[in-house]
Amino acid sequence: MNVLTSFAYLAASALFILGLKFLSSPKTARRGNLLGACGMLLAIVVTLTDKKILDFTYIIAGLIVGGLIGTILARKVQMTAMPQMVGMLNGFGGGASVLVAYAEFLRMGPASGASLDVLVTIVLSLLIGSVTFTGSMVAFAKLQGIMRGAPILFPLQKQLNAVQLLAVLGLGVYFVTDPSQGYLLLVVIAVAALLGIMSVIPIGGADMPVVISLLNSYSGMAAAATGFVLSNNVLIISGTLVGASGIILTQIMCVAMNRSLANVLFAGVGADYEGAADGEAAQRTVVRYTPEDAAFMLENAQSVIIVPGYGLAVAQAQHVLQELALILTSRGATVRYAIHPVAGRMPGHMNVLLAEANVPYDLLLEMDRLNDDFQNTDVVLVIGANDVVNPAARYKKNSPLYGMPILNADRARTAIVSKRSLNPGFAGEDNELFYARQTMMVFGDAKDTVTSLVQLLKG
């Protein structure tokens, strides 16, 4: 049975790796999800069979309740709420690692004579898992609007966090040297949980997707540590894959914003910034255009670049936007979509949203591939995007956006911007594009605006 179990775990691990590979492209993402799910199902079935569990009552109950909750979330949660849902699920993963690691310690008993590596990984699992759980819950609350999205700062905050981390490490070392002091693990959990809260509250809501990605990595590392505790190879491999992919995604997002991870975690960006209300911006005005004006410009355009953003997702306007693109294409215009890496808060967010509307994958172009084409484009249509097209990122050194690579929407011959108001984006920076001479501001709900454009072009 051990040989069969090892072979099954190897097969499950291979499915996880293939699943990640296929998730790298929208074309194969569904296949990747299916392969990963099959790998997890295989791992669970083999584990339950190998351990010869006699009573499956609680396991079956957990499967039913968990499956029901997952089905409801998959159907009810909107695409705009995906970041906070991911954050919540990360937290559950970290919390599960804490429970499993502590339960394994109780099963072994303080006098079990566990090896040094097992004791160390128990402490690491409790530390990382607790930080992941509470940190993810704070991230979820900030993105969901349950708590204040701006950074929460107070004197000596970083020093206090450092003291908490050192305290957890000290308690862990003491426990490893004397495993009979099992109560220390509860103290480790409590202090690590507080550290998770204290580490995330000083981070602004605009940076929360980066934090969620990092916490995703933490949840994987916690799972890998728990795998060492249980001597479970498939848990070690899957946890390592999650940890590594989370770090890679975090790095991608930091590069997309031209900021270091340390700046995201410790700079407190957004705490006191008043970019939307400073001097000149407060006095500037824009000209309000109508959908009829915008339709006239689109009707005569030979090249159009569509820049989707978070507002598109909120309005659920992806289907009618694709209808607009098809109309323009039928009139002989070249239509493409420019996708910023962090548009919609998370990498791939816009790709998935537009894939729902059957937008061809070859029309979804990354920023680097399309940025030089804006200057030769008749019309750029900005739907719900803000920070990712803000020219202030190029020159305004006191802006949170300074240095972030942006889409060159301001260099097109005409920029049509559909937005509810002139409110700034997540970074709190007034958008210079709104006031440019070639910009046409069409205010209103994105779906209503695009629907009007479709009707006018059809007419």
Secondary structure in CASP SS format (residue, H / E / C, confidence):
PFRMAT SS
TARGET T0000
AUTHOR 0000-0000-0000
METHOD secondary structure of the structure
MODEL  1
M C 1.00
N H 1.00
V H 1.00
L H 1.00
T H 1.00
S H 1.00
F H 1.00
A H 1.00
Y H 1.00
L H 1.00
A H 1.00
A H 1.00
S H 1.00
A H 1.00
L H 1.00
F H 1.00
I H 1.00
L H 1.00
G H 1.00
L H 1.00
K H 1.00
F H 1.00
L C 1.00
S C 1.00
S C 1.00
P C 1.00
K C 1.00
T C 1.00
A H 1.00
R H 1.00
R H 1.00
G H 1.00
N H 1.00
L H 1.00
L H 1.00
G H 1.00
A H 1.00
C H 1.00
G H 1.00
M H 1.00
L H 1.00
L H 1.00
A H 1.00
I H 1.00
V H 1.00
V H 1.00
T H 1.00
L H 1.00
T H 1.00
D H 1.00
K C 1.00
K C 1.00
I C 1.00
L C 1.00
D C 1.00
F C 1.00
T H 1.00
Y H 1.00
I H 1.00
I H 1.00
A H 1.00
G H 1.00
L H 1.00
I H 1.00
V H 1.00
G H 1.00
G H 1.00
L H 1.00
I H 1.00
G H 1.00
T H 1.00
I H 1.00
L H 1.00
A H 1.00
R H 1.00
K H 1.00
V C 1.00
Q C 1.00
M H 1.00
T H 1.00
A H 1.00
M H 1.00
P H 1.00
Q H 1.00
M H 1.00
V H 1.00
G H 1.00
M H 1.00
L H 1.00
N H 1.00
G H 1.00
F H 1.00
G H 1.00
G H 1.00
G H 1.00
A H 1.00
S H 1.00
V H 1.00
L H 1.00
V H 1.00
A H 1.00
Y H 1.00
A H 1.00
E H 1.00
F H 1.00
L H 1.00
R H 1.00
M H 1.00
G C 1.00
P C 1.00
A C 1.00
S C 1.00
G C 1.00
A C 1.00
S C 1.00
L H 1.00
D H 1.00
V H 1.00
L H 1.00
V H 1.00
T H 1.00
I H 1.00
V H 1.00
L H 1.00
S H 1.00
L H 1.00
L H 1.00
I H 1.00
G H 1.00
S H 1.00
V H 1.00
T H 1.00
F H 1.00
T H 1.00
G H 1.00
S H 1.00
M H 1.00
V H 1.00
A H 1.00
F H 1.00
A H 1.00
K H 1.00
L H 1.00
Q H 1.00
G C 1.00
I C 1.00
M C 1.00
R C 1.00
G C 1.00
A C 1.00
P C 1.00
I C 1.00
L C 1.00
F C 1.00
P C 1.00
L C 1.00
Q H 1.00
K H 1.00
Q H 1.00
L H 1.00
N H 1.00
A H 1.00
V H 1.00
Q H 1.00
L H 1.00
L H 1.00
A H 1.00
V H 1.00
L H 1.00
G H 1.00
L H 1.00
G H 1.00
V H 1.00
Y H 1.00
F H 1.00
V H 1.00
T H 1.00
D C 1.00
P C 1.00
S C 1.00
Q C 1.00
G C 1.00
Y H 1.00
L H 1.00
L H 1.00
L H 1.00
V H 1.00
V H 1.00
I H 1.00
A H 1.00
V H 1.00
A H 1.00
A H 1.00
L H 1.00
L H 1.00
G H 1.00
I H 1.00
M H 1.00
S H 1.00
V H 1.00
I C 1.00
P C 1.00
I C 1.00
G C 1.00
G H 1.00
A H 1.00
D H 1.00
M H 1.00
P H 1.00
V H 1.00
V H 1.00
I H 1.00
S H 1.00
L H 1.00
L H 1.00
N H 1.00
S H 1.00
Y H 1.00
S H 1.00
G H 1.00
M H 1.00
A H 1.00
A H 1.00
A H 1.00
A H 1.00
T H 1.00
G H 1.00
F H 1.00
V H 1.00
L H 1.00
S C 1.00
N C 1.00
N H 1.00
V H 1.00
L H 1.00
I H 1.00
I H 1.00
S H 1.00
G H 1.00
T H 1.00
L H 1.00
V H 1.00
G H 1.00
A H 1.00
S H 1.00
G H 1.00
I H 1.00
I H 1.00
L H 1.00
T H 1.00
Q H 1.00
I H 1.00
M H 1.00
C H 1.00
V H 1.00
A H 1.00
M C 1.00
N C 1.00
R C 1.00
S C 1.00
L H 1.00
A H 1.00
N H 1.00
V H 1.00
L H 1.00
F H 1.00
A C 1.00
G C 1.00
V C 1.00
G C 1.00
A C 1.00
D C 1.00
Y C 1.00
E C 1.00
G H 1.00
A H 1.00
A H 1.00
D C 1.00
G H 1.00
E H 1.00
A H 1.00
A H 1.00
Q H 1.00
R C 1.00
T C 1.00
V C 1.00
V C 1.00
R E 1.00
Y C 1.00
T C 1.00
P H 1.00
E H 1.00
D H 1.00
A H 1.00
A H 1.00
F H 1.00
M H 1.00
L H 1.00
E H 1.00
N C 1.00
A C 1.00
Q C 1.00
S E 1.00
V E 1.00
I E 1.00
I E 1.00
V E 1.00
P E 1.00
G C 1.00
Y H 1.00
G H 1.00
L H 1.00
A H 1.00
V H 1.00
A H 1.00
Q C 1.00
A C 1.00
Q H 1.00
H H 1.00
V H 1.00
L H 1.00
Q H 1.00
E H 1.00
L H 1.00
A H 1.00
L H 1.00
I H 1.00
L H 1.00
T H 1.00
S H 1.00
R C 1.00
G C 1.00
A C 1.00
T E 1.00
V E 1.00
R E 1.00
Y E 1.00
A E 1.00
I E 1.00
H C 1.00
P C 1.00
V C 1.00
A C 1.00
G C 1.00
R C 1.00
M C 1.00
P C 1.00
G C 1.00
H H 1.00
M H 1.00
N H 1.00
V H 1.00
L H 1.00
L H 1.00
A H 1.00
E H 1.00
A C 1.00
N C 1.00
V C 1.00
P C 1.00
Y H 1.00
D H 1.00
L H 1.00
L E 1.00
L E 1.00
E E 1.00
M H 1.00
D H 1.00
R H 1.00
L H 1.00
N H 1.00
D H 1.00
D H 1.00
F H 1.00
Q H 1.00
N H 1.00
T C 1.00
D C 1.00
V E 1.00
V E 1.00
L E 1.00
V E 1.00
I E 1.00
G C 1.00
A C 1.00
N C 1.00
D H 1.00
V H 1.00
V H 1.00
N C 1.00
P C 1.00
A H 1.00
A H 1.00
R H 1.00
Y H 1.00
K C 1.00
K C 1.00
N C 1.00
S C 1.00
P C 1.00
L C 1.00
Y C 1.00
G C 1.00
M C 1.00
P C 1.00
I C 1.00
L C 1.00
N C 1.00
A H 1.00
D H 1.00
R H 1.00
A C 1.00
R C 1.00
T E 1.00
A E 1.00
I E 1.00
V E 1.00
S E 1.00
K E 1.00
R C 1.00
S C 1.00
L C 1.00
N C 1.00
P C 1.00
G C 1.00
F C 1.00
A C 1.00
G C 1.00
E C 1.00
D C 1.00
N C 1.00
E H 1.00
L H 1.00
F H 1.00
Y H 1.00
A C 1.00
R C 1.00
Q C 1.00
T E 1.00
M E 1.00
M E 1.00
V E 1.00
F E 1.00
G C 1.00
D C 1.00
A H 1.00
K H 1.00
D H 1.00
T H 1.00
V H 1.00
T H 1.00
S H 1.00
L H 1.00
V H 1.00
Q H 1.00
L H 1.00
L H 1.00
K H 1.00
G C 1.00
END
